[in-house]
Amino acid sequence: MDKITATTAFESLSSGVRLDVFRLLVKQGLEGMVAGEIASTLAIPPTNLSFHLKAMTNARMLTVEQEGRFQRYRANLPLMLDLIAYLTEECCAGRPEDCATLRAESACSVAAAKTQN
């Protein structure tokens, strides 16, 4: 990942609404949710949500698939994990054993932590 991609990803998550949407979709995993479900779950007016979904999709943080009249959104989990890896690739100056305690204390899942090695 390059700095421009990372910056774009962070910019797309830089509002409370977008962060709530992304975390909700991460929780849903590969199933994702249609826009109406997202709006009702988070109590966001559909027109407001549409603006945020478009920005996050343009930044590639979300994928969207047409299902008849509906659009299903999913968090781009591979990009999210790449972003985590980008942030931590030089952690502990290349000595991952120094990070063992920090990793054990973090809320990051074991699976995500393993992708960083």
MMTF fields as JSON, N, C-alpha, C and O atoms, coordinates in Angstrom:
{
  "mmtfVersion": "1.0.0",
  "mmtfProducer": "UNKNOWN",
  "numBonds": 467,
  "numAtoms": 468,
  "numGroups": 117,
  "numChains": 1,
  "numModels": 1,
  "chainsPerModel": [1],
  "groupsPerChain": [117],
  "chainIdList": ["A"],
  "bondAtomList": [4, 2, 8, 6, 12, 10, 16, 14, 20, 18, 24, 22, 28, 26, 32, 30, 36, 34, 40, 38, 44, 42, 48, 46, 52, 50, 56, 54, 60, 58, 64, 62, 68, 66, 72, 70, 76, 74, 80, 78, 84, 82, 88, 86, 92, 90, 96, 94, 100, 98, 104, 102, 108, 106, 112, 110, 116, 114, 120, 118, 124, 122, 128, 126, 132, 130, 136, 134, 140, 138, 144, 142, 148, 146, 152, 150, 156, 154, 160, 158, 164, 162, 168, 166, 172, 170, 176, 174, 180, 178, 184, 182, 188, 186, 192, 190, 196, 194, 200, 198, 204, 202, 208, 206, 212, 210, 216, 214, 220, 218, 224, 222, 228, 226, 232, 230, 236, 234, 240, 238, 244, 242, 248, 246, 252, 250, 256, 254, 260, 258, 264, 262, 268, 266, 272, 270, 276, 274, 280, 278, 284, 282, 288, 286, 292, 290, 296, 294, 300, 298, 304, 302, 308, 306, 312, 310, 316, 314, 320, 318, 324, 322, 328, 326, 332, 330, 336, 334, 340, 338, 344, 342, 348, 346, 352, 350, 356, 354, 360, 358, 364, 362, 368, 366, 372, 370, 376, 374, 380, 378, 384, 382, 388, 386, 392, 390, 396, 394, 400, 398, 404, 402, 408, 406, 412, 410, 416, 414, 420, 418, 424, 422, 428, 426, 432, 430, 436, 434, 440, 438, 444, 442, 448, 446, 452, 450, 456, 454, 460, 458, 464, 462],
  "bondOrderList": [1, 1, 1, 1, 1, 1, 1, 1, 1, 1, 1, 1, 1, 1, 1, 1, 1, 1, 1, 1, 1, 1, 1, 1, 1, 1, 1, 1, 1, 1, 1, 1, 1, 1, 1, 1, 1, 1, 1, 1, 1, 1, 1, 1, 1, 1, 1, 1, 1, 1, 1, 1, 1, 1, 1, 1, 1, 1, 1, 1, 1, 1, 1, 1, 1, 1, 1, 1, 1, 1, 1, 1, 1, 1, 1, 1, 1, 1, 1, 1, 1, 1, 1, 1, 1, 1, 1, 1, 1, 1, 1, 1, 1, 1, 1, 1, 1, 1, 1, 1, 1, 1, 1, 1, 1, 1, 1, 1, 1, 1, 1, 1, 1, 1, 1, 1],
  "groupList": [{"groupName": "MET", "atomNameList": ["N", "CA", "C", "O"], "elementList": ["N", "C", "C", "O"], "formalChargeList": [0, 0, 0, 0], "bondAtomList": [1, 0, 2, 1, 3, 2], "bondOrderList": [1, 1, 2], "singleLetterCode": "M", "chemCompType": "L-PEPTIDE LINKING"}, {"groupName": "ASP", "atomNameList": ["N", "CA", "C", "O"], "elementList": ["N", "C", "C", "O"], "formalChargeList": [0, 0, 0, 0], "bondAtomList": [1, 0, 2, 1, 3, 2], "bondOrderList": [1, 1, 2], "singleLetterCode": "D", "chemCompType": "L-PEPTIDE LINKING"}, {"groupName": "LYS", "atomNameList": ["N", "CA", "C", "O"], "elementList": ["N", "C", "C", "O"], "formalChargeList": [0, 0, 0, 0], "bondAtomList": [1, 0, 2, 1, 3, 2], "bondOrderList": [1, 1, 2], "singleLetterCode": "K", "chemCompType": "L-PEPTIDE LINKING"}, {"groupName": "ILE", "atomNameList": ["N", "CA", "C", "O"], "elementList": ["N", "C", "C", "O"], "formalChargeList": [0, 0, 0, 0], "bondAtomList": [1, 0, 2, 1, 3, 2], "bondOrderList": [1, 1, 2], "singleLetterCode": "I", "chemCompType": "L-PEPTIDE LINKING"}, {"groupName": "THR", "atomNameList": ["N", "CA", "C", "O"], "elementList": ["N", "C", "C", "O"], "formalChargeList": [0, 0, 0, 0], "bondAtomList": [1, 0, 2, 1, 3, 2], "bondOrderList": [1, 1, 2], "singleLetterCode": "T", "chemCompType": "L-PEPTIDE LINKING"}, {"groupName": "ALA", "atomNameList": ["N", "CA", "C", "O"], "elementList": ["N", "C", "C", "O"], "formalChargeList": [0, 0, 0, 0], "bondAtomList": [1, 0, 2, 1, 3, 2], "bondOrderList": [1, 1, 2], "singleLetterCode": "A", "chemCompType": "L-PEPTIDE LINKING"}, {"groupName": "PHE", "atomNameList": ["N", "CA", "C", "O"], "elementList": ["N", "C", "C", "O"], "formalChargeList": [0, 0, 0, 0], "bondAtomList": [1, 0, 2, 1, 3, 2], "bondOrderList": [1, 1, 2], "singleLetterCode": "F", "chemCompType": "L-PEPTIDE LINKING"}, {"groupName": "GLU", "atomNameList": ["N", "CA", "C", "O"], "elementList": ["N", "C", "C", "O"], "formalChargeList": [0, 0, 0, 0], "bondAtomList": [1, 0, 2, 1, 3, 2], "bondOrderList": [1, 1, 2], "singleLetterCode": "E", "chemCompType": "L-PEPTIDE LINKING"}, {"groupName": "SER", "atomNameList": ["N", "CA", "C", "O"], "elementList": ["N", "C", "C", "O"], "formalChargeList": [0, 0, 0, 0], "bondAtomList": [1, 0, 2, 1, 3, 2], "bondOrderList": [1, 1, 2], "singleLetterCode": "S", "chemCompType": "L-PEPTIDE LINKING"}, {"groupName": "LEU", "atomNameList": ["N", "CA", "C", "O"], "elementList": ["N", "C", "C", "O"], "formalChargeList": [0, 0, 0, 0], "bondAtomList": [1, 0, 2, 1, 3, 2], "bondOrderList": [1, 1, 2], "singleLetterCode": "L", "chemCompType": "L-PEPTIDE LINKING"}, {"groupName": "GLY", "atomNameList": ["N", "CA", "C", "O"], "elementList": ["N", "C", "C", "O"], "formalChargeList": [0, 0, 0, 0], "bondAtomList": [1, 0, 2, 1, 3, 2], "bondOrderList": [1, 1, 2], "singleLetterCode": "G", "chemCompType": "PEPTIDE LINKING"}, {"groupName": "VAL", "atomNameList": ["N", "CA", "C", "O"], "elementList": ["N", "C", "C", "O"], "formalChargeList": [0, 0, 0, 0], "bondAtomList": [1, 0, 2, 1, 3, 2], "bondOrderList": [1, 1, 2], "singleLetterCode": "V", "chemCompType": "L-PEPTIDE LINKING"}, {"groupName": "ARG", "atomNameList": ["N", "CA", "C", "O"], "elementList": ["N", "C", "C", "O"], "formalChargeList": [0, 0, 0, 0], "bondAtomList": [1, 0, 2, 1, 3, 2], "bondOrderList": [1, 1, 2], "singleLetterCode": "R", "chemCompType": "L-PEPTIDE LINKING"}, {"groupName": "GLN", "atomNameList": ["N", "CA", "C", "O"], "elementList": ["N", "C", "C", "O"], "formalChargeList": [0, 0, 0, 0], "bondAtomList": [1, 0, 2, 1, 3, 2], "bondOrderList": [1, 1, 2], "singleLetterCode": "Q", "chemCompType": "L-PEPTIDE LINKING"}, {"groupName": "PRO", "atomNameList": ["N", "CA", "C", "O"], "elementList": ["N", "C", "C", "O"], "formalChargeList": [0, 0, 0, 0], "bondAtomList": [1, 0, 2, 1, 3, 2], "bondOrderList": [1, 1, 2], "singleLetterCode": "P", "chemCompType": "L-PEPTIDE LINKING"}, {"groupName": "ASN", "atomNameList": ["N", "CA", "C", "O"], "elementList": ["N", "C", "C", "O"], "formalChargeList": [0, 0, 0, 0], "bondAtomList": [1, 0, 2, 1, 3, 2], "bondOrderList": [1, 1, 2], "singleLetterCode": "N", "chemCompType": "L-PEPTIDE LINKING"}, {"groupName": "HIS", "atomNameList": ["N", "CA", "C", "O"], "elementList": ["N", "C", "C", "O"], "formalChargeList": [0, 0, 0, 0], "bondAtomList": [1, 0, 2, 1, 3, 2], "bondOrderList": [1, 1, 2], "singleLetterCode": "H", "chemCompType": "L-PEPTIDE LINKING"}, {"groupName": "TYR", "atomNameList": ["N", "CA", "C", "O"], "elementList": ["N", "C", "C", "O"], "formalChargeList": [0, 0, 0, 0], "bondAtomList": [1, 0, 2, 1, 3, 2], "bondOrderList": [1, 1, 2], "singleLetterCode": "Y", "chemCompType": "L-PEPTIDE LINKING"}, {"groupName": "CYS", "atomNameList": ["N", "CA", "C", "O"], "elementList": ["N", "C", "C", "O"], "formalChargeList": [0, 0, 0, 0], "bondAtomList": [1, 0, 2, 1, 3, 2], "bondOrderList": [1, 1, 2], "singleLetterCode": "C", "chemCompType": "L-PEPTIDE LINKING"}],
  "groupTypeList": [0, 1, 2, 3, 4, 5, 4, 4, 5, 6, 7, 8, 9, 8, 8, 10, 11, 12, 9, 1, 11, 6, 12, 9, 9, 11, 2, 13, 10, 9, 7, 10, 0, 11, 5, 10, 7, 3, 5, 8, 4, 9, 5, 3, 14, 14, 4, 15, 9, 8, 6, 16, 9, 2, 5, 0, 4, 15, 5, 12, 0, 9, 4, 11, 7, 13, 7, 10, 12, 6, 13, 12, 17, 12, 5, 15, 9, 14, 9, 0, 9, 1, 9, 3, 5, 17, 9, 4, 7, 7, 18, 18, 5, 10, 12, 14, 7, 1, 18, 5, 4, 9, 12, 5, 7, 8, 5, 18, 8, 11, 5, 5, 5, 2, 4, 13, 15],
  "groupIdList": [1, 2, 3, 4, 5, 6, 7, 8, 9, 10, 11, 12, 13, 14, 15, 16, 17, 18, 19, 20, 21, 22, 23, 24, 25, 26, 27, 28, 29, 30, 31, 32, 33, 34, 35, 36, 37, 38, 39, 40, 41, 42, 43, 44, 45, 46, 47, 48, 49, 50, 51, 52, 53, 54, 55, 56, 57, 58, 59, 60, 61, 62, 63, 64, 65, 66, 67, 68, 69, 70, 71, 72, 73, 74, 75, 76, 77, 78, 79, 80, 81, 82, 83, 84, 85, 86, 87, 88, 89, 90, 91, 92, 93, 94, 95, 96, 97, 98, 99, 100, 101, 102, 103, 104, 105, 106, 107, 108, 109, 110, 111, 112, 113, 114, 115, 116, 117],
  "secStructList": [7, 7, 2, 2, 2, 2, 2, 2, 2, 2, 2, 2, 6, 7, 1, 2, 2, 2, 2, 2, 2, 2, 2, 2, 2, 2, 2, 2, 4, 4, 4, 7, 3, 3, 2, 2, 2, 2, 2, 2, 2, 2, 6, 7, 7, 2, 2, 2, 2, 2, 2, 2, 2, 2, 2, 2, 2, 2, 6, 6, 1, 3, 3, 3, 3, 3, 3, 6, 6, 3, 3, 3, 3, 3, 3, 7, 2, 2, 2, 2, 2, 2, 2, 2, 2, 2, 2, 2, 6, 6, 4, 4, 4, 4, 7, 4, 4, 4, 4, 2, 2, 2, 2, 2, 2, 1, 1, 1, 7, 2, 2, 2, 2, 2, 2, 6, 7],
  "xCoordList": [0.843, 0.0, 0.891, 1.955, 0.438, 1.2, 0.511, -0.617, 1.188, 0.692, -0.605, -1.487, -0.738, -1.947, -3.172, -4.228, -3.028, -4.133, -4.498, -5.68, -3.497, -3.752, -4.45, -5.408, -3.976, -4.569, -6.016, -6.883, -6.273, -7.637, -8.552, -9.686, -8.06, -8.852, -9.183, -10.331, -8.177, -8.425, -9.368, -10.233, -9.214, -10.115, -11.557, -12.485, -11.741, -13.102, -13.755, -14.977, -12.972, -13.504, -13.497, -13.728, -13.238, -12.999, -14.259, -14.187, -15.382, -16.59, -17.196, -17.029, -17.888, -18.511, -19.493, -19.546, -20.273, -21.252, -20.537, -20.928, -19.515, -18.801, -18.112, -18.091, -17.56, -16.92, -17.953, -17.686, -19.125, -20.201, -20.627, -20.813, -20.781, -21.176, -20.118, -20.442, -18.863, -17.799, -17.736, -17.628, -17.802, -17.739, -18.937, -18.79, -20.114, -21.3, -21.079, -21.39, -20.54, -20.329, -19.2, -19.26, -18.194, -17.15, -17.789, -17.478, -18.674, -19.373, -20.204, -20.332, -20.763, -21.599, -20.767, -21.296, -19.485, -18.605, -18.957, -19.316, -18.851, -19.055, -20.51, -20.784, -21.442, -22.857, -23.191, -23.98, -22.606, -22.892, -24.329, -25.034, -24.753, -26.121, -26.571, -25.757, -27.884, -28.414, -28.537, -28.623, -28.545, -28.515, -29.651, -29.433, -30.834, -31.975, -31.777, -32.173, -31.161, -30.876, -29.852, -29.97, -28.853, -27.836, -28.499, -28.267, -29.331, -30.002, -30.869, -30.825, -31.653, -32.538, -31.763, -32.114, -30.718, -29.919, -29.24, -29.189, -28.718, -27.973, -28.803, -28.29, -30.091, -30.996, -30.417, -30.314, -30.047, -29.495, -30.483, -30.912, -30.854, -31.741, -31.104, -29.911, -31.882, -31.333, -30.53, -29.504, -30.979, -30.228, -28.862, -27.873, -28.816, -27.556, -26.642, -25.452, -27.198, -26.42, -25.854, -24.704, -26.641, -26.205, -24.929, -24.02, -24.858, -23.677, -22.444, -21.377, -22.593, -21.474, -21.066, -19.878, -22.053, -21.743, -20.974, -20.045, -21.362, -20.68, -19.217, -18.325, -18.973, -17.6, -16.753, -15.598, -17.31, -16.565, -16.346, -15.322, -17.304, -17.155, -16.09, -15.273, -16.096, -15.074, -13.669, -12.703, -13.557, -12.258, -11.911, -10.858, -12.804, -12.632, -12.719, -12.342, -13.201, -13.377, -14.615, -14.738, -15.537, -16.729, -16.825, -16.363, -17.44, -17.82, -19.345, -20.01, -19.885, -21.328, -21.718, -21.032, -22.83, -23.345, -24.843, -25.568, -25.292, -26.716, -27.453, -27.043, -28.546, -29.426, -30.849, -31.57, -31.246, -32.572, -32.664, -31.902, -33.611, -33.776, -32.823, -32.727, -32.132, -31.312, -29.828, -29.398, -29.06, -27.611, -27.074, -27.376, -26.266, -25.671, -24.246, -23.44, -23.965, -22.64, -21.898, -22.48, -20.608, -19.734, -18.464, -17.978, -17.936, -16.641, -15.586, -15.646, -14.636, -13.528, -12.504, -11.548, -12.735, -11.902, -10.448, -9.565, -10.15, -8.736, -8.033, -6.879, -8.72, -8.118, -7.918, -6.9, -8.879, -8.752, -7.524, -6.756, -7.343, -6.188, -4.886, -3.865, -4.913, -3.724, -3.385, -2.213, -4.409, -4.195, -3.568, -2.657, -4.054, -3.464, -2.01, -1.135, -1.757, -0.387, 0.506, 1.656, -0.016, 0.749, 1.141, 2.269, 0.199, 0.467, 1.494, 2.214, 1.556, 2.382, 3.583, 4.292, 3.829, 4.877, 6.264, 7.127, 6.502, 7.823, 7.792, 8.688, 6.751, 6.607, 7.811, 8.283, 8.285, 9.406, 10.664, 11.464, 10.831, 12.046, 12.424, 13.597, 11.418, 11.699, 11.939, 12.365, 11.68, 11.834, 10.459, 10.097, 9.685, 8.309, 8.209, 7.178, 9.252, 9.203, 9.041, 8.481, 9.522, 9.351, 7.888, 7.485, 7.105, 5.699, 4.773, 3.573, 5.298, 4.453, 3.545, 2.355, 4.082, 3.283, 2.229, 1.074, 2.624, 1.666, 0.542, -0.62, 0.875, -0.137, -1.1, -2.305, -0.574, -1.419, -2.395, -3.507, -1.988, -2.83, -3.808, -4.72, -3.638, -4.498, -5.817, -5.951, -6.773, -8.071, -8.066, -9.07, -6.948, -6.842, -6.912, -6.24, -7.713, -7.871, -6.571, -5.71, -6.448, -5.263, -5.1, -3.983, -6.193, -6.115, -5.566, -4.721, -6.039, -5.544, -4.086, -3.296, -3.731, -2.348, -1.407, -0.278, -1.835, -0.977, -0.695, 0.364, -1.646, -1.434, -0.339, 0.163, 0.029, 1.017, 2.443, 3.36, 2.668, 4.044, 4.591, 5.728],
  "yCoordList": [-1.171, 0.0, 1.238, 1.257, 2.26, 3.501, 4.551, 4.354, 5.646, 6.7, 7.309, 7.636, 7.469, 8.073, 7.19, 7.692, 5.884, 4.957, 5.002, 5.045, 4.993, 5.04, 6.337, 6.322, 7.453, 8.754, 8.818, 9.326, 8.313, 8.293, 7.455, 7.847, 6.309, 5.442, 6.163, 6.16, 6.775, 7.492, 8.669, 8.909, 9.402, 10.526, 10.051, 10.734, 8.872, 8.369, 7.938, 7.803, 7.723, 7.31, 8.455, 8.232, 9.662, 10.77, 11.475, 12.616, 10.824, 11.375, 10.291, 9.098, 10.719, 9.76, 8.838, 7.643, 9.394, 8.591, 7.518, 6.351, 7.899, 6.943, 5.872, 4.701, 6.263, 5.281, 4.301, 3.102, 4.798, 3.914, 2.944, 1.755, 3.443, 2.596, 1.524, 0.346, 1.934, 0.97, -0.102, -1.287, 0.289, -0.697, -1.645, -2.837, -1.129, -1.979, -3.004, -4.183, -2.553, -3.464, -4.463, -5.601, -4.062, -5.01, -6.107, -7.288, -5.71, -6.673, -7.662, -8.829, -7.198, -8.057, -9.018, -9.993, -8.749, -9.632, -9.655, -8.632, -10.828, -10.971, -10.798, -10.567, -10.908, -10.75, -9.308, -9.064, -8.362, -6.964, -6.615, -7.388, -5.463, -5.002, -4.132, -3.494, -4.117, -3.199, -1.821, -1.703, -0.803, 0.577, 0.872, 1.542, 0.39, 0.636, 0.05, 0.651, -1.126, -1.746, -0.924, -0.749, -0.428, 0.411, 1.663, 2.039, 2.304, 3.543, 3.309, 4.097, 2.241, 2.008, 1.571, 1.966, 0.768, 0.314, 1.488, 1.546, 2.42, 3.542, 4.823, 5.862, 4.741, 5.898, 7.107, 8.213, 6.845, 7.89, 8.093, 7.117, 9.342, 9.575, 9.033, 9.233, 8.357, 7.738, 8.686, 8.287, 9.925, 10.847, 11.181, 11.309, 11.319, 11.576, 10.355, 10.494, 9.169, 7.942, 7.759, 7.347, 8.057, 7.907, 8.694, 8.196, 9.897, 10.751, 10.072, 10.051, 9.526, 8.881, 7.567, 7.272, 6.787, 5.522, 5.771, 5.034, 6.807, 7.131, 7.49, 7.023, 8.307, 8.71, 7.498, 7.385, 6.612, 5.436, 4.436, 3.755, 4.35, 3.465, 4.014, 3.258, 5.331, 5.949, 5.746, 5.653, 5.677, 5.455, 3.958, 3.584, 3.117, 1.662, 1.02, -0.142, 1.737, 1.15, 0.269, -0.603, 0.494, -0.335, -0.836, -0.191, -2.006, -2.48, -2.456, -2.519, -2.365, -2.318, -3.252, -3.343, -3.94, -4.881, -4.652, -4.589, -4.531, -4.338, -5.65, -6.688, -5.604, -6.765, -6.321, -5.886, -6.431, -5.951, -4.459, -3.697, -4.03, -2.603, -2.107, -0.903, -3.007, -2.655, -2.703, -3.355, -2.007, -2.073, -2.623, -2.107, -3.687, -4.312, -3.803, -3.862, -3.305, -2.763, -3.712, -4.32, -3.825, -4.647, -3.854, -3.095, -4.043, -3.454, -4.169, -5.388, -3.432, -4.019, -4.522, -3.827, -5.742, -6.31, -6.487, -6.206, -6.938, -7.015, -5.653, -5.566, -4.598, -3.268, -2.83, -2.221, -3.135, -2.8, -3.484, -2.854, -4.756, -5.484, -4.972, -4.925, -4.587, -3.978, -2.651, -2.328, -1.894, -0.626, -0.851, -0.125, -1.85, -2.192, -2.61, -2.187, -3.428, -3.87, -2.688, -2.62, -1.757, -0.568, 0.249, 0.731, 0.395, 1.183, 0.531, 1.216, -0.779, -1.49, -2.205, -2.916, -2.033, -2.815, -2.562, -3.436, -1.419, -1.153, -1.066, -0.497, -1.636, -1.641, -2.316, -3.351, -1.737, -2.287, -2.46, -3.364, -1.603, -1.576, -2.945, -3.316, -3.69, -4.988, -6.113, -7.197, -5.888, -6.929, -7.27, -6.781, -8.101, -8.38, -8.975, -8.835, -9.629, -10.196, -9.099, -9.349, -7.894, -6.775, -6.344, -5.727, -6.669, -6.264, -7.308, -7.062, -8.452, -9.544, -9.095, -9.41, -8.376, -7.925, -6.931, -7.008, -6.003, -5.01, -5.657, -5.28, -6.625, -7.312, -8.073, -8.087, -8.709, -9.476, -8.554, -8.966, -7.319, -6.367, -5.624, -4.965, -5.717, -4.954, -5.681, -6.876, -4.928, -5.501, -6.121, -6.694, -6.015, -6.561, -8.082, -8.702, -8.676, -10.121, -10.823, -10.255, -12.046, -12.84, -12.988, -12.904, -13.206, -13.387, -12.135, -12.232, -10.958, -9.717, -9.496, -9.056, -9.803, -9.614, -10.503, -10.1, -11.708, -12.627, -12.131, -12.418, -11.379, -10.902, -9.849, -9.532, -9.312, -8.245, -8.758, -7.973, -10.006, -10.551, -10.782, -11.234],
  "zCoordList": [0.0, 0.0, 0.0, 0.619, -0.7, -0.724, 0.146, 0.597, 0.37, 1.259, 0.743, 1.537, -0.569, -1.133, -0.857, -0.473, -1.053, -0.771, 0.702, 1.045, 1.581, 3.027, 3.413, 4.186, 2.88, 3.192, 2.715, 3.425, 1.533, 0.997, 1.887, 2.162, 2.334, 3.217, 4.523, 4.968, 5.128, 6.38, 6.191, 7.032, 5.106, 4.844, 4.709, 5.142, 4.103, 3.906, 5.214, 5.274, 6.249, 7.551, 8.562, 9.751, 8.104, 9.023, 9.529, 9.984, 9.455, 10.077, 10.959, 10.707, 11.977, 12.88, 12.18, 12.47, 11.253, 10.518, 9.697, 9.727, 8.982, 8.13, 8.961, 8.58, 10.074, 10.946, 11.497, 11.575, 11.878, 12.349, 11.253, 11.513, 10.033, 8.902, 8.656, 8.503, 8.618, 8.335, 9.42, 9.105, 10.672, 11.76, 11.713, 11.983, 11.375, 11.227, 10.123, 10.293, 8.986, 7.862, 8.143, 7.677, 8.883, 9.293, 10.137, 9.978, 11.027, 11.89, 11.068, 11.44, 9.958, 9.108, 8.262, 7.727, 8.142, 7.377, 5.901, 5.318, 5.31, 3.875, 3.445, 2.268, 4.389, 4.058, 3.698, 2.785, 4.4, 4.148, 4.479, 5.129, 4.034, 4.277, 3.113, 2.445, 2.879, 1.884, 2.533, 3.755, 1.712, 2.198, 3.18, 4.19, 2.898, 3.786, 5.171, 6.169, 5.231, 6.532, 7.318, 8.531, 6.602, 7.255, 7.819, 8.968, 6.99, 7.411, 8.64, 9.584, 8.642, 9.787, 11.023, 12.135, 10.855, 11.996, 12.692, 13.92, 11.9, 12.467, 12.593, 13.008, 12.233, 12.293, 11.543, 12.075, 10.289, 9.417, 8.271, 7.656, 7.97, 6.824, 5.536, 5.308, 4.702, 3.484, 2.589, 2.039, 2.437, 1.577, 2.179, 1.457, 3.487, 4.173, 4.043, 3.763, 4.246, 4.151, 2.746, 2.589, 1.74, 0.357, 0.087, -0.577, 0.589, 0.439, 1.05, 0.437, 2.244, 2.938, 2.263, 2.137, 1.833, 1.156, -0.137, -0.466, -0.864, -2.113, -1.849, -2.557, -0.845, -0.521, -0.115, -0.527, 0.673, 1.126, -0.003, -0.046, -0.91, -2.07, -3.009, -3.533, -3.225, -4.083, -3.522, -4.279, -2.205, -1.561, -1.482, -0.967, -1.993, -2.017, -0.63, -0.479, 0.381, 1.707, 1.74, 2.601, 0.8, 0.668, -0.758, -1.699, -0.893, -2.219, -2.27, -1.236, -3.463, -3.624, -4.758, -5.777, -4.561, -5.561, -5.695, -4.702, -6.933, -7.206, -6.998, -7.516, -6.236, -6.026, -6.322, -5.424, -7.567, -7.953, -7.75, -8.345, -6.895, -6.609, -5.53, -5.293, -4.888, -3.733, -4.049, -5.0, -3.24, -3.338, -2.028, -0.951, -2.134, -0.95, -0.802, -1.73, 0.386, 0.696, 1.616, 2.515, 1.374, 2.2, 2.498, 1.66, 3.703, 4.025, 3.192, 3.026, 2.678, 1.918, 2.946, 3.288, 3.422, 4.481, 4.069, 4.88, 2.851, 2.464, 2.509, 2.929, 2.081, 2.133, 3.583, 3.913, 4.445, 5.858, 6.466, 7.194, 6.169, 6.701, 6.104, 6.79, 4.824, 4.212, 4.899, 5.091, 5.263, 5.95, 7.322, 7.72, 8.039, 9.339, 9.15, 9.906, 8.155, 7.895, 7.525, 7.959, 6.725, 6.329, 7.558, 7.664, 8.48, 9.681, 10.594, 11.321, 10.553, 11.526, 10.922, 11.634, 9.617, 8.967, 9.53, 9.434, 10.101, 10.652, 12.176, 12.798, 12.759, 14.207, 14.852, 14.381, 15.901, 16.682, 15.835, 16.079, 14.854, 14.027, 13.467, 13.447, 13.014, 12.395, 13.383, 12.983, 14.658, 15.678, 16.239, 17.309, 15.536, 15.955, 17.355, 18.013, 17.811, 19.164, 20.219, 21.287, 19.933, 20.859, 20.962, 21.948, 19.951, 19.919, 20.545, 20.67, 20.934, 21.427, 22.569, 22.569, 23.525, 24.659, 24.206, 24.624, 23.358, 22.871, 22.087, 22.24, 21.252, 20.442, 21.342, 21.091, 22.392, 23.312, 24.048, 24.378, 24.303, 25.03, 24.122, 24.619, 22.8, 21.897, 21.665, 21.927, 21.169, 20.837, 19.452, 19.029, 18.734, 17.391, 17.457, 18.281, 16.601, 16.629, 16.257, 15.585, 16.697, 16.391, 14.885, 14.373, 14.175, 12.724, 12.047, 11.157, 12.462, 11.875, 12.225, 11.389, 13.465, 13.898, 13.128, 12.846, 12.775, 12.034, 10.623, 10.066, 10.032, 8.661, 8.604, 7.526, 9.747, 9.771, 9.755, 9.509, 10.0, 10.031, 8.66, 8.516]
}
